[in-house]
Amino acid sequence: KSLEPMNHAYNVGLRFGEIHYAIAAARNICILSFQSGENLMTVLEKFKYYGVKVKEHKQEIFWRLIIPYEKAIHHLTGQPNELDKVFWDGAEEEQLLKYAQKSNMVLLRIIYYVRAWIAYMFGDYKLASRMVEEERQCIKDGCSYLAPNFLKTISLFVAGLISFELLHETDDVKWVEIAEASMKEMETCAAHAPSNYKHKLLLLQAESAFLYGEDNDAAKLYDSAIKAADDNGFIQDQAVACERAGIFHMKRGNTSTASHYYGQAHNAYLKLGAEKKASHLRLQCPF
């Protein structure tokens, strides 16, 4: 629902010569499209369209916040030439990271969040945990007030998912604290904006029940998270919830049920346009 007024803001900004205003609206259109579950190829087309407009108005410096999201889309879709590459493993990416560390704390937090999310999606929990820890240090160093509210919330959601996964192998209280903080934040957000956050809360609750052996609750919560994400169009979160449900049932020895959820996850990733992630799931699937 927020995309229509952002489109209006972009057009108004151009009409009245408020170029910075228009570019800020264009940037939000791209980020919100990525977050809201639009097909990734459609989102990428928006990035390209508005990227041209940004160059026409010589506002490239304000477009840097988009680059991590664009890199993430390339990696999830497997293009261009991203099928065999490690995410964020090039000179251009490292140059952007160094710039962010020196001059742009909001961009730095976006980089940490996006890298953590991609690492989690592809099962690189060591990298994912490092990104969470580096973002926490960034916050301690005083950059938290600079980040927009939606970024604080979504990065904490991702940190919660990573924490629950890590807690299957460690009892480090640090990850317990992050997991609990993530659920508390999602409870607050879901109370005010259930269409955006209820499924995230349900997925975290499912992960908590999985971790603590509350199997009946976990199974129900995964199903509720999948349905809530589907009802509100968050196909990327629906795909993750299906995959996590598959992992849960597989670890509990419910092979047939696990196969069903893996299949749902694969279909959801394809619907999202995340072909590389869908291929990764097929390769990692135990069937």
VEXDREN-2710 file (C-alpha; in Angstrom, 1 decimal):
% VEXDREN-2710
k/r/px/py/pz
1/LYS/0.0/0.0/0.0
2/SER/2.9/2.4/0.5
3/LEU/4.1/2.1/-3.1
4/GLU/1.3/4.1/-4.6
5/PRO/2.0/7.2/-2.5
6/MET/5.7/6.8/-3.1
7/ASN/5.0/6.9/-6.8
8/HIS/3.0/10.0/-6.4
9/ALA/5.8/11.6/-4.3
10/TYR/8.3/10.8/-7.1
11/ASN/6.1/12.4/-9.8
12/VAL/5.3/15.5/-7.7
13/GLY/9.0/15.9/-6.9
14/LEU/9.9/15.9/-10.6
15/ARG/7.0/18.2/-11.5
16/PHE/8.0/20.9/-9.1
17/GLY/11.7/20.6/-9.5
18/GLU/12.4/19.0/-6.1
19/ILE/14.9/16.5/-7.5
20/HIS/16.2/15.3/-4.1
21/TYR/12.7/14.6/-3.0
22/ALA/11.9/12.7/-6.1
23/ILE/15.1/10.6/-5.9
24/ALA/14.4/9.8/-2.2
25/ALA/10.9/8.6/-3.2
26/ALA/12.4/6.5/-6.1
27/ARG/14.9/4.9/-3.7
28/ASN/12.1/4.0/-1.3
29/ILE/10.0/2.6/-4.1
30/CYS/12.9/0.2/-5.0
31/ILE/13.6/-0.8/-1.4
32/LEU/9.9/-1.3/-0.5
33/SER/9.4/-3.3/-3.6
34/PHE/12.2/-5.6/-2.6
35/GLN/10.9/-5.9/1.0
36/SER/7.3/-6.5/0.0
37/GLY/7.7/-9.7/-2.0
38/GLU/7.4/-8.5/-5.6
39/ASN/9.0/-10.7/-8.2
40/LEU/12.7/-10.0/-8.1
41/MET/13.0/-9.5/-11.9
42/THR/10.2/-6.9/-11.7
43/VAL/12.1/-5.2/-8.8
44/LEU/15.3/-5.3/-10.8
45/GLU/13.6/-3.6/-13.7
46/LYS/12.5/-0.8/-11.3
47/PHE/16.1/-0.5/-10.1
48/LYS/17.3/-0.1/-13.7
49/TYR/14.5/2.4/-14.6
50/TYR/15.1/4.7/-11.7
51/GLY/18.8/4.2/-11.9
52/VAL/18.7/5.8/-15.3
53/LYS/16.7/8.7/-13.9
54/VAL/19.2/9.2/-11.1
55/LYS/22.0/9.5/-13.6
56/GLU/20.0/11.9/-15.8
57/HIS/19.7/14.2/-12.7
58/LYS/23.3/13.5/-11.6
59/GLN/22.2/12.2/-8.2
60/GLU/24.3/9.0/-8.1
61/ILE/25.5/9.7/-4.6
62/PHE/22.0/9.3/-3.2
63/TRP/21.6/5.9/-5.0
64/ARG/24.3/4.1/-3.2
65/LEU/21.9/2.7/-0.6
66/ILE/20.3/0.7/-3.4
67/ILE/23.5/-1.1/-4.5
68/PRO/23.4/-3.9/-1.8
69/TYR/19.8/-4.7/-2.6
70/GLU/20.6/-4.9/-6.3
71/LYS/23.6/-7.2/-5.6
72/ALA/21.3/-9.4/-3.5
73/ILE/18.8/-9.7/-6.4
74/HIS/21.5/-10.6/-8.8
75/HIS/22.7/-13.3/-6.4
76/LEU/19.2/-14.7/-5.6
77/THR/18.3/-14.9/-9.3
78/GLY/21.7/-16.1/-10.6
79/GLN/22.2/-13.2/-13.0
80/PRO/24.2/-11.7/-14.5
81/ASN/26.9/-14.4/-14.1
82/GLU/26.2/-14.9/-10.4
83/LEU/25.5/-18.7/-10.5
84/ASP/29.0/-19.7/-9.2
85/LYS/30.0/-16.5/-7.4
86/VAL/30.3/-15.9/-3.6
87/PHE/28.0/-13.0/-2.6
88/TRP/29.9/-9.8/-1.9
89/ASP/33.2/-11.1/-3.1
90/GLY/34.5/-8.5/-5.5
91/ALA/36.6/-5.4/-5.6
92/GLU/33.5/-3.2/-6.2
93/GLU/31.7/-4.6/-3.2
94/GLU/34.7/-4.1/-0.9
95/GLN/35.2/-0.6/-2.2
96/LEU/31.6/0.2/-1.3
97/LEU/32.0/-1.4/2.1
98/LYS/35.1/0.8/2.9
99/TYR/33.2/3.9/1.8
100/ALA/30.3/3.0/4.1
101/GLN/32.6/2.3/7.0
102/LYS/34.2/5.7/6.6
103/SER/31.3/7.9/5.5
104/ASN/27.8/6.4/5.5
105/MET/26.5/4.5/8.5
106/VAL/23.1/3.9/7.0
107/LEU/24.6/2.2/4.0
108/LEU/26.9/0.2/6.3
109/ARG/23.9/-1.2/8.2
110/ILE/22.2/-2.1/5.0
111/ILE/25.3/-3.9/3.8
112/TYR/25.4/-5.9/7.1
113/TYR/21.7/-6.7/6.9
114/VAL/21.7/-7.8/3.3
115/ARG/24.8/-9.9/3.7
116/ALA/23.4/-11.5/6.8
117/TRP/20.1/-12.3/4.9
118/ILE/21.8/-13.8/1.9
119/ALA/24.2/-15.8/4.0
120/TYR/21.3/-17.2/6.0
121/MET/19.3/-18.0/2.8
122/PHE/22.2/-20.0/1.5
123/GLY/23.1/-21.7/4.7
124/ASP/26.4/-19.9/5.5
125/TYR/25.6/-19.4/9.2
126/LYS/29.2/-18.5/10.0
127/LEU/29.1/-15.4/7.7
128/ALA/25.6/-14.6/8.8
129/SER/26.6/-14.6/12.5
130/ARG/29.6/-12.4/11.7
131/MET/27.4/-9.9/10.0
132/VAL/25.0/-9.8/12.9
133/GLU/27.9/-9.2/15.3
134/GLU/29.4/-6.5/13.1
135/GLU/26.1/-4.7/12.9
136/ARG/25.7/-4.9/16.7
137/GLN/29.1/-3.3/17.1
138/CYS/28.1/-0.6/14.6
139/ILE/25.0/0.1/16.8
140/LYS/27.2/0.3/19.9
141/ASP/29.4/2.8/18.1
142/GLY/26.4/5.1/17.7
143/CYS/25.0/4.6/14.3
144/SER/21.6/3.1/15.4
145/TYR/19.8/6.5/15.4
146/LEU/20.7/7.0/11.7
147/ALA/18.9/4.0/10.4
148/PRO/15.3/4.2/9.2
149/ASN/12.8/2.3/11.4
150/PHE/12.0/-0.3/8.8
151/LEU/15.7/-1.2/8.5
152/LYS/16.1/-1.6/12.3
153/THR/13.1/-3.9/12.4
154/ILE/13.8/-6.1/9.4
155/SER/17.5/-6.5/10.3
156/LEU/16.5/-7.6/13.8
157/PHE/14.1/-10.1/12.3
158/VAL/16.9/-11.6/10.2
159/ALA/19.2/-11.6/13.3
160/GLY/16.5/-13.5/15.2
161/LEU/16.3/-16.2/12.5
162/ILE/20.1/-16.5/12.5
163/SER/20.2/-16.7/16.3
164/PHE/17.6/-19.5/16.5
165/GLU/19.6/-21.5/13.9
166/LEU/22.8/-21.0/15.8
167/LEU/21.2/-22.0/19.1
168/HIS/20.8/-25.5/17.8
169/GLU/24.6/-25.8/18.0
170/THR/25.5/-23.4/20.9
171/ASP/24.1/-22.2/24.1
172/ASP/25.9/-18.8/23.9
173/VAL/23.6/-16.3/25.8
174/LYS/24.4/-13.7/23.2
175/TRP/22.2/-15.5/20.6
176/VAL/19.5/-16.1/23.2
177/GLU/19.3/-12.4/23.9
178/ILE/19.2/-11.5/20.2
179/ALA/16.5/-14.1/19.5
180/GLU/14.4/-12.8/22.4
181/ALA/14.9/-9.2/21.4
182/SER/13.8/-10.1/17.9
183/MET/10.6/-11.8/19.0
184/LYS/9.8/-8.8/21.3
185/GLU/10.2/-6.4/18.5
186/MET/8.0/-8.4/16.2
187/GLU/5.3/-8.6/18.8
188/THR/5.3/-4.8/19.0
189/CYS/5.3/-4.4/15.3
190/ALA/2.7/-7.1/14.7
191/ALA/0.3/-5.4/17.1
192/HIS/0.5/-2.2/15.1
193/ALA/0.9/-3.5/11.5
194/PRO/-0.2/-7.2/11.5
195/SER/-0.2/-7.4/7.7
196/ASN/3.5/-6.6/7.6
197/TYR/4.8/-8.4/10.7
198/LYS/2.4/-11.1/12.0
199/HIS/4.0/-13.7/9.8
200/LYS/7.5/-12.7/10.9
201/LEU/6.4/-13.1/14.5
202/LEU/4.8/-16.5/13.8
203/LEU/8.0/-17.7/12.1
204/LEU/10.2/-16.7/15.0
205/GLN/7.8/-18.3/17.4
206/ALA/7.9/-21.5/15.3
207/GLU/11.7/-21.4/15.4
208/SER/11.6/-21.0/19.2
209/ALA/9.2/-24.0/19.6
210/PHE/11.5/-26.0/17.2
211/LEU/14.5/-25.2/19.3
212/TYR/12.9/-26.0/22.7
213/GLY/11.3/-29.3/21.5
214/GLU/7.7/-28.0/21.5
215/ASP/6.9/-30.0/18.3
216/ASN/3.1/-29.7/18.2
217/ASP/3.3/-25.9/18.6
218/ALA/6.1/-25.6/16.1
219/ALA/4.2/-27.5/13.4
220/LYS/1.2/-25.3/13.9
221/LEU/3.2/-22.1/14.0
222/TYR/5.0/-22.9/10.8
223/ASP/1.7/-23.4/9.1
224/SER/0.3/-20.2/10.5
225/ALA/3.4/-18.3/9.4
226/ILE/3.2/-19.7/5.9
227/LYS/-0.5/-18.8/5.6
228/ALA/0.0/-15.3/7.0
229/ALA/2.9/-14.6/4.7
230/ASP/0.8/-15.9/1.7
231/ASP/-2.3/-13.9/2.7
232/ASN/-0.3/-10.6/2.7
233/GLY/1.9/-11.3/-0.4
234/PHE/5.3/-11.8/1.3
235/ILE/6.4/-14.6/-1.0
236/GLN/10.0/-14.4/0.2
237/ASP/9.1/-15.0/3.8
238/GLN/6.6/-17.6/2.8
239/ALA/9.4/-19.5/1.0
240/VAL/11.7/-19.3/4.0
241/ALA/8.9/-20.4/6.3
242/CYS/8.2/-23.4/4.1
243/GLU/11.9/-24.3/3.9
244/ARG/12.2/-24.0/7.7
245/ALA/9.1/-26.2/8.2
246/GLY/10.7/-28.8/5.9
247/ILE/13.9/-28.7/7.9
248/PHE/11.9/-29.1/11.2
249/HIS/9.9/-32.1/9.9
250/MET/13.0/-33.7/8.4
251/LYS/14.9/-33.5/11.7
252/ARG/11.8/-35.0/13.5
253/GLY/11.8/-38.0/11.0
254/ASN/8.7/-36.9/9.2
255/THR/10.1/-37.5/5.7
256/SER/6.9/-37.4/3.7
257/THR/5.7/-34.1/5.4
258/ALA/9.2/-32.6/5.0
259/SER/9.1/-33.4/1.3
260/HIS/5.8/-31.5/1.0
261/TYR/7.2/-28.4/2.6
262/TYR/10.4/-28.5/0.6
263/GLY/8.3/-28.6/-2.5
264/GLN/6.3/-25.6/-1.4
265/ALA/9.5/-23.7/-0.6
266/HIS/10.9/-24.5/-4.1
267/ASN/7.8/-23.3/-5.8
268/ALA/7.7/-20.1/-3.7
269/TYR/11.3/-19.3/-4.5
270/LEU/10.6/-19.8/-8.2
271/LYS/7.5/-17.6/-7.9
272/LEU/9.7/-14.9/-6.3
273/GLY/12.2/-15.2/-9.2
274/ALA/15.0/-16.5/-7.0
275/GLU/16.1/-19.2/-9.4
276/LYS/19.6/-19.6/-7.9
277/LYS/18.1/-20.0/-4.4
278/ALA/15.6/-22.6/-5.8
279/SER/18.6/-24.5/-7.4
280/HIS/20.4/-24.3/-4.1
281/LEU/17.4/-25.8/-2.3
282/ARG/17.2/-28.7/-4.8
283/LEU/20.9/-29.4/-4.2
284/GLN/20.6/-29.3/-0.4
285/CYS/17.3/-31.2/-0.3
286/PRO/17.9/-34.6/1.3
287/PHE/15.5/-36.4/-1.1
END
